[in-house]
Amino acid sequence: MNKNEYTTIESYMISKMNDSAHDIHHVYRVLNAAVDIANHTEAVSMEILIAACLLHDIGREQQFANPNLCHAQIGGEIAYEFLLSQNWPEPKAQHVKECIQAHRYRSSNPPQSIEAKILFDADKLDVCGAIGIARTLQYEGHTGDQLYILDKNEKIITDGGGANKSTFFQEYNFKLKKIYDTFFTEHARNLAKARQKASIDFYNALHSEISQNYENGRNFLCNKQPSGAPAYK
C-alpha cells in the first residue's frame, strides 16, 4: 500500500466516523495495536490488515440508524464496494471484507485468516483495561443506558448483559471481564493481561461505592424519617 492509497482510505474512514466511542482515535489505536501484533506474527499481509483496520467500523452509522443491522456485516459490504471503486483486485477487497465482518465480539462468525485474527485482537485490546472502561461508559451514555439498576432486593443487577439496552455492570459481566480469554494471538493476549487489573479494580471500586452509598442512605432515611412521611422504598 503506497501513501496515496493509505490517504484515500483514511479520508474515507474519517468521513464515516460519527460515534464518540468508535471515533477516529479508536481506529488509530486499533491500527497501532494491529501493527504491533503483526510485528510479532509471521506471514501477515500489511496491505490487507491496514485497510481492514481503517475501515472496520464504517458501518456504525447504519447500525445506530437501525439497531437490527450489524455494523460488522454492513461495514464489510461498504468497504468491499469502496475498495472495488478504488481499483482494488476483487480477491483483496473480499479479504478485507471478511476481516471486517469477523471482528465483532457478539458474532457467530469467528475470524479465519491471520489478518482477521489480528484485527479482532487489536479491536478487543481497546475494550481492555482503563480505556475499555472509559469507552464503555462513554458508549452507554451516548445510547442512553443507565449506569446501574437494582433488583427487588435493592442489589445492583450485574448479569443479563448483551441486550440492546443494558447497564454498565451488565455489560462488564457480559463482555469486559470475559474479553481476556478471547484473543487469538499470543502477543495481544499478553498485552491484554497487563491491562486487566485496572479494569477489575475499577469495577470493584465502583460497585463498592454505589452499594455503600445506597445502603448508608437507606439506613439513614429509615431511622430518621419525619413523622407522617411515607415509608422509604
C-alpha positions as CSV (number, residue, x, y, z in Angstrom):
1,M,0.0,0.0,0.0
2,N,1.5,3.3,-1.0
3,K,1.0,6.7,0.7
4,N,-1.8,7.8,-1.7
5,E,-3.8,4.6,-1.2
6,Y,-3.5,4.9,2.5
7,T,-4.6,8.6,2.5
8,T,-7.6,7.8,0.3
9,I,-8.8,5.0,2.6
10,E,-8.1,7.1,5.7
11,S,-10.1,10.0,4.3
12,Y,-13.0,7.8,3.5
13,M,-12.9,6.4,7.0
14,I,-12.9,9.8,8.6
15,S,-16.0,10.8,6.6
16,K,-17.9,7.8,8.1
17,M,-16.9,8.1,11.8
18,N,-19.5,9.9,13.9
19,D,-19.7,7.7,17.1
20,S,-18.0,9.2,20.1
21,A,-16.8,5.8,21.4
22,H,-15.9,4.5,18.0
23,D,-14.2,7.6,16.6
24,I,-11.1,8.1,14.5
25,H,-8.9,7.9,17.6
26,H,-10.3,4.4,18.3
27,V,-9.5,3.5,14.7
28,Y,-5.9,4.7,15.0
29,R,-5.4,2.9,18.3
30,V,-6.7,-0.3,16.7
31,L,-4.3,0.2,13.7
32,N,-1.3,0.9,16.0
33,A,-2.1,-2.2,18.0
34,A,-2.6,-4.3,14.9
35,V,0.8,-3.2,13.5
36,D,2.4,-4.1,16.9
37,I,0.8,-7.6,16.9
38,A,1.8,-8.1,13.2
39,N,5.4,-7.4,14.1
40,H,5.2,-10.4,16.4
41,T,3.4,-12.6,13.9
42,E,4.6,-14.3,10.7
43,A,3.2,-14.1,7.2
44,V,0.9,-11.1,7.6
45,S,-0.4,-9.0,4.6
46,M,0.1,-5.5,5.9
47,E,-1.9,-4.1,3.0
48,I,-5.0,-6.2,3.9
49,L,-4.5,-5.6,7.6
50,I,-4.1,-1.8,7.4
51,A,-7.2,-1.4,5.1
52,A,-9.3,-3.6,7.3
53,C,-8.2,-1.7,10.5
54,L,-9.0,1.7,8.9
55,L,-12.4,0.6,7.6
56,H,-13.6,-1.8,10.4
57,D,-16.1,0.5,12.0
58,I,-17.5,2.4,9.0
59,G,-20.9,0.6,9.4
60,R,-21.5,2.1,12.8
61,E,-23.7,4.9,11.5
62,Q,-26.0,2.4,9.8
63,Q,-26.3,0.3,13.0
64,F,-27.2,3.4,15.0
65,A,-29.9,4.3,12.5
66,N,-31.2,0.7,12.5
67,P,-30.2,-1.4,15.6
68,N,-31.3,-4.5,13.7
69,L,-28.2,-4.2,11.5
70,C,-24.8,-5.5,12.4
71,H,-22.1,-2.8,11.8
72,A,-19.6,-5.5,11.0
73,Q,-21.7,-7.1,8.3
74,I,-22.8,-3.9,6.7
75,G,-19.4,-2.3,7.2
76,G,-17.7,-5.2,5.3
77,E,-20.0,-4.7,2.4
78,I,-19.4,-1.0,2.3
79,A,-15.7,-1.5,2.5
80,Y,-15.8,-4.1,-0.3
81,E,-17.6,-1.7,-2.7
82,F,-15.4,1.2,-1.8
83,L,-12.2,-0.8,-2.4
84,L,-13.5,-2.0,-5.7
85,S,-14.2,1.6,-6.7
86,Q,-10.5,2.3,-5.9
87,N,-9.5,-0.4,-8.4
88,W,-8.5,-3.0,-5.8
89,P,-8.4,-6.5,-7.1
90,E,-11.6,-8.4,-6.1
91,P,-9.8,-11.1,-4.0
92,K,-8.1,-8.4,-1.9
93,A,-11.3,-6.4,-1.4
94,Q,-13.0,-9.7,-0.5
95,H,-10.3,-10.5,2.1
96,V,-10.7,-7.0,3.7
97,K,-14.5,-7.6,3.8
98,E,-14.1,-10.9,5.5
99,C,-11.7,-9.4,8.1
100,I,-14.2,-6.6,8.9
101,Q,-17.2,-9.0,9.1
102,A,-15.4,-11.2,11.6
103,H,-14.2,-8.6,14.0
104,R,-17.2,-8.3,16.2
105,Y,-17.3,-9.9,19.7
106,R,-21.0,-10.7,19.5
107,S,-20.8,-12.8,16.4
108,S,-21.1,-16.4,15.3
109,N,-18.6,-15.6,12.5
110,P,-15.1,-16.1,14.0
111,P,-12.0,-14.8,12.2
112,Q,-10.2,-17.3,10.0
113,S,-7.2,-15.5,8.3
114,I,-4.3,-14.2,10.3
115,E,-5.2,-10.7,9.3
116,A,-8.8,-11.1,10.5
117,K,-7.5,-12.6,13.8
118,I,-5.1,-9.6,14.3
119,L,-7.9,-7.1,13.6
120,F,-10.2,-8.9,16.1
121,D,-7.4,-8.8,18.7
122,A,-6.4,-5.2,18.1
123,D,-10.1,-4.1,18.3
124,K,-10.6,-6.1,21.5
125,L,-7.5,-4.6,23.1
126,D,-9.4,-1.3,23.0
127,V,-12.0,-2.8,25.3
128,C,-9.4,-3.9,27.9
129,G,-8.1,-2.0,30.9
130,A,-8.8,1.6,31.7
131,I,-9.5,2.6,28.1
132,G,-12.1,-0.2,27.8
133,I,-13.9,1.0,30.9
134,A,-13.9,4.6,29.7
135,R,-15.2,3.7,26.2
136,T,-17.9,1.5,27.6
137,L,-19.2,4.3,29.9
138,Q,-18.9,6.8,27.0
139,Y,-20.8,4.5,24.6
140,E,-23.6,3.7,27.1
141,G,-24.0,7.4,27.9
142,H,-24.3,8.0,24.1
143,T,-27.0,5.4,23.8
144,G,-28.9,6.5,27.0
145,D,-28.2,3.3,29.0
146,Q,-28.2,3.6,32.8
147,L,-25.1,3.1,35.0
148,Y,-26.9,0.5,37.1
149,I,-30.3,-0.8,38.1
150,L,-31.5,-2.6,41.2
151,D,-33.3,-5.8,41.7
152,K,-36.3,-6.4,44.1
153,N,-33.8,-6.8,46.9
154,E,-32.2,-3.4,46.1
155,K,-29.0,-5.0,44.9
156,I,-27.1,-4.0,41.7
157,I,-28.1,-6.2,38.8
158,T,-24.8,-7.5,37.3
159,D,-26.0,-10.1,34.9
160,G,-28.2,-10.1,31.8
161,G,-25.9,-8.1,29.6
162,G,-25.9,-8.3,25.8
163,A,-29.3,-6.8,25.2
164,N,-29.9,-3.7,23.2
165,K,-30.3,-1.8,26.4
166,S,-28.1,-2.8,29.4
167,T,-26.2,-1.1,32.3
168,F,-22.5,-0.8,32.7
169,F,-22.5,-3.6,35.3
170,Q,-24.3,-5.9,33.0
171,E,-22.0,-5.1,30.0
172,Y,-18.9,-5.6,32.2
173,N,-20.0,-9.1,33.2
174,F,-21.3,-10.0,29.7
175,K,-18.2,-8.8,27.8
176,L,-15.5,-6.8,29.5
177,K,-14.4,-9.3,32.1
178,K,-14.5,-12.2,29.6
179,I,-12.7,-10.5,26.7
180,Y,-9.3,-11.6,28.1
181,D,-9.9,-15.2,27.2
182,T,-10.9,-14.5,23.5
183,F,-7.6,-13.4,21.9
184,F,-6.2,-15.4,19.0
185,T,-2.6,-14.1,19.1
186,E,-0.1,-14.6,22.0
187,H,1.2,-11.0,21.8
188,A,-2.3,-9.5,22.1
189,R,-3.2,-11.9,24.9
190,N,-0.1,-10.7,26.9
191,L,-0.9,-7.0,26.2
192,A,-4.5,-7.6,27.4
193,K,-3.4,-9.4,30.6
194,A,-1.2,-6.4,31.6
195,R,-4.3,-4.2,31.4
196,Q,-6.7,-6.5,33.2
197,K,-6.1,-5.4,36.8
198,A,-7.1,-1.8,36.1
199,S,-10.4,-3.0,34.8
200,I,-11.1,-5.3,37.7
201,D,-10.1,-2.6,40.3
202,F,-12.4,0.0,38.8
203,Y,-15.4,-2.4,38.6
204,N,-14.9,-3.5,42.2
205,A,-14.4,0.1,43.5
206,L,-17.5,1.4,41.6
207,H,-19.7,-1.5,42.8
208,S,-18.5,-0.9,46.4
209,E,-19.0,2.8,46.4
210,I,-22.5,2.6,44.9
211,S,-23.6,-0.2,47.2
212,Q,-22.2,1.5,50.3
213,N,-23.7,4.9,49.4
214,Y,-27.1,3.3,48.7
215,E,-27.1,1.2,51.9
216,N,-25.9,4.1,54.1
217,G,-28.5,6.5,52.7
218,R,-31.3,3.9,53.0
219,N,-30.4,3.2,56.7
220,F,-30.3,6.9,57.5
221,L,-33.7,7.6,55.9
222,C,-35.3,4.6,57.6
223,N,-34.1,5.7,61.0
224,K,-34.6,9.5,60.6
225,Q,-37.9,9.6,58.7
226,P,-40.0,12.6,59.8
227,S,-43.4,11.8,61.4
228,G,-46.1,11.3,58.8
229,A,-43.7,10.7,55.9
230,P,-44.4,7.7,53.6
231,A,-42.4,4.6,54.2
232,Y,-39.0,4.6,52.4
233,K,-38.9,2.2,49.4
